[in-house]
Amino acid sequence: MEKLVSLCKRKGFIFQSSGIYGGINGCWDFGPLGVELKKNVKDDWWYNFVQLRDDIVGLDASIIMHPDVWVASGHVEEFHDIVVDCKACKHRFRQDHLEGDTCPDCGGELTEPKAFNSMLRTRLGVSDDSAVETFLRPETCQSIFVDFKDVYSSSRVSVPFGIAQVGKSFRNEVNPRNFIFRSREFEQMEIEFFCRESEEEEWFDRWQADIWAWYLGVGLTESKLRWYEHPKESLAHYSKRTVDVEYEFPFGWGELQGLANRGTFDLTAHSKKSGKDLSFFDQPNNERFVPTVLEPSAGADRATLAILCDAYHEEEVKGEKRVVMRFHPKIAPIKAAVLPLVKKGGLAELAQDLEKKLRRKFNTYYDHGGAIGRRYRRMDEVGTPYCICVDFDTKEDGTVTVRDRDSMEQERIPMDEVAAFLEKRVGFDQQRD
Ligand code: GAP
C-alpha cells in the first residue's frame, strides 16, 4: 500500500488535499493522471449501466437539498456512528472499529459510547437570520427518490426501470483511513431500480450478475472479489436485504459496493413528508402502486482504488526492476505514447505530427526525453498500454513499432493504421482479453 500511495503522489494520480497547509484529514485530490483514471471508471460505469441499457435513465441533481429530505429519509434520526473518546489523548473512535476497551493510540481510558451524526452541516442563505441550516448529501440516492415523479413523467420509462446518478457525497467519517478507501468527500455511482414487489428476487439476482460482470470488465482479478450477505439483524433501517461486493485490498477485504432491497421505504417516506404522491401509475393495466426499490450503490473512489491496487505489479526484466500498472486499456489514463527513437533527423516532428492526429480521439502523450528504454519504463509505471515508436524506417516506409505494455513485444504497422489499431483496443466497448 505504501508503494502505491507513493507512486500515486509521484506520478500525479492522487495527492493529499491542501498538502502545503499540512493536509486535511479524509480529503484527497486527483492529479492529472488520477482525474483521467477516475473519469474512465465513471464513464465506463455510465456506458454499461445507462448508455447500453434501455431501462435506465440518468440524473444529475443538486448536492444541497431541502432539509426535510434528510428528516424523511431517516438520516437526521438514524445516520449515526457510535463513538467513544479517549480521556487521555482525546482521539475519537468508532466503537465498532475497536478491538479492545482501551484507546488503541495511547492505551488511555475511553468514555461511554455516544451517537454522532455523520452528516456535514451547512447553511444556505445570505443573512444570518434567514439562512437555512441543511446538509451536504451523504448519499446521492435521495434526490432520485425525490425526483422520481419528475423523471418518470418526463421520460418514456415504465416500471421496471432505473435512475442512475454519479456525484459527490459527504460524510463526517470518524476515522477516515486506508488512503481514498474511507474519505469524508467521495463520489458515488448509484442506481435506484424500481420494480414490482413480485419481481424483486428475480431482479436482485440479475443485478448481482450485472454488478459482478462490471468489476470483471474493468479488469479486477476475480479471486480478489467476493459477496458478503448482511445478516438480518444488522441491516440498515431501510433495507430488506443487502449484499456487498468486497475486494481484497492490501489492508484486507473491504466493501466496494452494496446492493440493497430498500422496499417501498423511501418513496413512502417522501410521499408522507412532502404530501406529494410518489406512486407509479401503470396505464396499460390501470393500476397504481408504490414500486419496490433495488439499489446498486457503488463508490467511484473505492473502485478506482481497487483498480490501482490490482494493476500494481513489480517484475524483473533483464536484471532490472520494472514497475508496471496493468490497467485494462479502456481504464488506462493515457492510451498511447508516441516516442521518436531519437530527437534528431526529423523523427521528433514526425512523431509530434502523429501524436497530434491521435489526440483528437484518444488521450495520448508525446515524449522525447532520455533513452527509449527509460521512456518505455516511465509509460509502464503509469499504465500506458501502447507505446508507438517513430524511427528511421518510418521515414523510409511509413511504418512504426507498437510496443505492448504487458508482453513488451513490438510489432510494426503502417503509421496510418495506428488509430484503427487503438480503436479496436482501448474503447469502453472492449471487454477483457
Ligand atoms: N445509498 C446507499 C449508500 O450510500 P453505503 O453502503 O453507505 O450505501 C455506498 O455507500 C458505497 O459508497 C459504498 O459501498 C462505498 O463504495 C461508497 N462509500 C461510502 N462511504 C464512503 C467513504 N466514506 N469513502 C469512500 N467511499 C464511500
Residues whose N, C-alpha, C, O or C-beta is under 5 A from the ligand:
A	BS01	GAP	P138 E139 C141 E173 I180 F181 R182 S183 F186 Q188 E255 L256 Q257 G258 S297 A298 G299 D301 R302
